[in-house]
Amino acid sequence: ARNMKFQEWDLRKVPFFDGFPEDFLNYLEKHVVQRLFLSGQRMIAQGDAGSAVYILVAGEAHVMLESNKVGEMHPGALFGEMQALGMSDRRTATVQAQTACCVQ
């Protein structure tokens, strides 16, 4: 199962990437890394440093502030962008897998 690969999410379907040049999107697609998280695992944690932006490719996740659920994520959801874009110096929320999740 180590070499298992989920289908990649088309970046052009993610509103965040609207208006990005095609060459840039092609570059990103060549450098995508997929990660698998099991149910209950934290994908990012509120207050942590981090520079990666993730797209949920498969599975469902909860968005947590402190220990309170404030949202749900489904395939196509983007997260981690606030800190990665310099809008915050730390992760602003925790995202926890509710099912097995694949992100890229």
C-alpha positions as CSV (number, residue, x, y, z in Angstrom):
1,A,0.0,0.0,0.0
2,R,3.0,2.3,0.2
3,N,3.0,3.0,-3.5
4,M,-0.8,3.5,-3.6
5,K,-1.7,6.8,-5.3
6,F,-5.1,8.5,-5.3
7,Q,-6.2,10.4,-8.4
8,E,-4.8,13.9,-8.2
9,W,-7.2,16.8,-7.8
10,D,-7.3,19.2,-10.7
11,L,-6.0,22.5,-9.4
12,R,-8.1,24.3,-11.9
13,K,-11.2,23.1,-10.1
14,V,-10.1,24.8,-6.8
15,P,-11.4,28.4,-6.7
16,F,-8.2,29.5,-4.8
17,F,-6.2,28.9,-8.0
18,D,-8.5,31.0,-10.3
19,G,-6.4,33.4,-12.3
20,F,-3.1,31.7,-11.7
21,P,-1.0,31.3,-14.9
22,E,-1.2,27.9,-16.6
23,D,2.6,27.5,-16.4
24,F,2.5,27.9,-12.6
25,L,-0.3,25.4,-12.3
26,N,1.6,22.9,-14.4
27,Y,4.7,23.4,-12.2
28,L,2.6,22.8,-9.0
29,E,1.1,19.7,-10.5
30,K,4.5,18.2,-11.2
31,H,5.6,18.8,-7.6
32,V,2.5,17.6,-5.7
33,V,3.0,15.2,-2.9
34,Q,0.1,13.1,-1.5
35,R,-0.2,12.2,2.1
36,L,-2.6,9.8,3.8
37,F,-4.2,10.4,7.2
38,L,-6.2,7.9,9.2
39,S,-9.4,8.7,11.0
40,G,-8.7,10.8,14.1
41,Q,-5.3,12.0,12.9
42,R,-4.6,15.7,12.9
43,M,-3.6,17.0,9.5
44,I,-2.6,20.5,10.8
45,A,-2.8,21.8,14.4
46,Q,-3.9,25.2,15.5
47,G,-0.9,27.3,16.7
48,D,1.7,25.2,14.8
49,A,4.1,26.7,12.3
50,G,3.7,25.4,8.7
51,S,4.2,26.4,5.1
52,A,2.2,23.8,3.2
53,V,-1.2,24.3,1.6
54,Y,-3.4,21.2,1.3
55,I,-6.2,20.1,-0.9
56,L,-8.5,17.4,0.5
57,V,-8.6,14.8,-2.3
58,A,-10.6,12.0,-0.5
59,G,-12.3,11.7,2.8
60,E,-13.9,14.0,5.3
61,A,-12.4,16.2,8.0
62,H,-13.4,18.5,10.8
63,V,-12.2,22.1,11.4
64,M,-11.6,22.7,15.1
65,L,-10.9,25.9,17.0
66,E,-9.6,24.9,20.4
67,S,-11.7,21.8,21.0
68,N,-14.8,23.0,19.2
69,K,-15.9,21.8,15.8
70,V,-16.6,24.8,13.6
71,G,-16.7,23.3,10.2
72,E,-16.5,20.3,7.9
73,M,-14.3,19.7,4.9
74,H,-15.0,17.5,1.9
75,P,-13.0,16.6,-1.3
76,G,-11.9,19.8,-3.0
77,A,-11.5,21.8,0.2
78,L,-8.3,23.8,0.6
79,F,-6.7,24.4,3.9
80,G,-3.4,25.7,5.4
81,E,-3.5,28.8,3.1
82,M,-3.8,31.4,5.9
83,Q,-0.4,30.7,7.4
84,A,1.3,29.8,4.1
85,L,0.3,33.1,2.5
86,G,1.6,35.1,5.5
87,M,-1.9,36.1,6.7
88,S,-1.1,34.5,10.1
89,D,2.2,33.5,11.7
90,R,0.7,30.2,13.0
91,R,-2.0,27.8,11.9
92,T,-5.3,29.3,12.7
93,A,-7.3,26.1,13.2
94,T,-6.9,22.3,13.6
95,V,-8.0,20.1,10.8
96,Q,-8.6,16.5,11.9
97,A,-9.4,13.5,9.6
98,Q,-12.9,12.0,10.4
99,T,-12.4,9.2,7.8
100,A,-9.2,8.1,6.1
101,C,-8.1,11.2,4.1
102,C,-5.8,11.8,1.2
103,V,-4.4,15.3,0.7
104,Q,-2.1,16.8,-1.8
